[in-house]
Amino acid sequence: MTQPDLRYPIGKYQRPRNTLSPGQRAGMIADIEQTPENVRAAVKGLNEQQLETPYRPGGWTVRQTVHHMADSHMNAFVRFKLGLTENEPAVKPYDEAKWAETVDGRTADIAESLAILDSLHRRWVMLLKAMKPDDFLRKLKHPEWDTPPDLDAMLAMYAWHGKHHTAHITGLRAREGF
């Protein structure tokens, strides 16, 4: 039996090769809309010791993972707003690992980041549902991507991202019997 890949429990992100169809976009927007509820369900009932458990050896704790999702999705929302309001704006990457090691990333109550995800995703989904097909073709300049991503690629990435980190938590719970 093959061991699950604890780092990529749902597989690595695959950038779309083509423009997304309206149905694909709608499905990904629904994924983003469901992320806060899915994360809440994944962490429901966990105690402090369980929140301090890394989802894999050398990985972030459950607490850090929840805070990372809020950090990352705030950046994503800003990137969408920049992409919609500027012509091929440059977006700045950030050191996710260092952000996870800041005092808030290591120690804050996860309720704070769950509240951020709730509110942020309501605004983000409102924005996404109002976008026209051509809006999703707008590009960003990202120094870590060989070719500039469009907002379709960003939509696909963040739909994947929410499921990816939720699977880290649910996988840990299944393995540890939490």
Rosetta blueprint (number, residue, H / E / L):
1 M L
2 T L
3 Q L
4 P L
5 D L
6 L L
7 R L
8 Y L
9 P L
10 I L
11 G L
12 K L
13 Y L
14 Q L
15 R L
16 P L
17 R L
18 N L
19 T L
20 L L
21 S L
22 P H
23 G H
24 Q H
25 R H
26 A H
27 G H
28 M H
29 I H
30 A H
31 D H
32 I H
33 E H
34 Q H
35 T H
36 P H
37 E H
38 N H
39 V H
40 R H
41 A H
42 A H
43 V H
44 K L
45 G L
46 L L
47 N L
48 E H
49 Q H
50 Q H
51 L H
52 E L
53 T L
54 P E
55 Y L
56 R L
57 P L
58 G L
59 G L
60 W L
61 T E
62 V H
63 R H
64 Q H
65 T H
66 V H
67 H H
68 H H
69 M H
70 A H
71 D H
72 S H
73 H H
74 M H
75 N H
76 A H
77 F H
78 V H
79 R H
80 F H
81 K H
82 L H
83 G H
84 L H
85 T H
86 E L
87 N L
88 E L
89 P L
90 A E
91 V L
92 K L
93 P L
94 Y L
95 D L
96 E H
97 A H
98 K H
99 W H
100 A H
101 E L
102 T L
103 V H
104 D H
105 G H
106 R H
107 T H
108 A L
109 D L
110 I H
111 A H
112 E H
113 S H
114 L H
115 A H
116 I H
117 L H
118 D H
119 S H
120 L H
121 H H
122 R H
123 R H
124 W H
125 V H
126 M H
127 L H
128 L H
129 K H
130 A H
131 M L
132 K L
133 P H
134 D H
135 D H
136 F H
137 L H
138 R L
139 K E
140 L L
141 K E
142 H L
143 P L
144 E L
145 W L
146 D L
147 T L
148 P L
149 P L
150 D E
151 L H
152 D H
153 A H
154 M H
155 L H
156 A H
157 M H
158 Y H
159 A H
160 W H
161 H H
162 G H
163 K H
164 H H
165 H H
166 T H
167 A H
168 H H
169 I H
170 T H
171 G H
172 L H
173 R H
174 A H
175 R H
176 E H
177 G L
178 F L
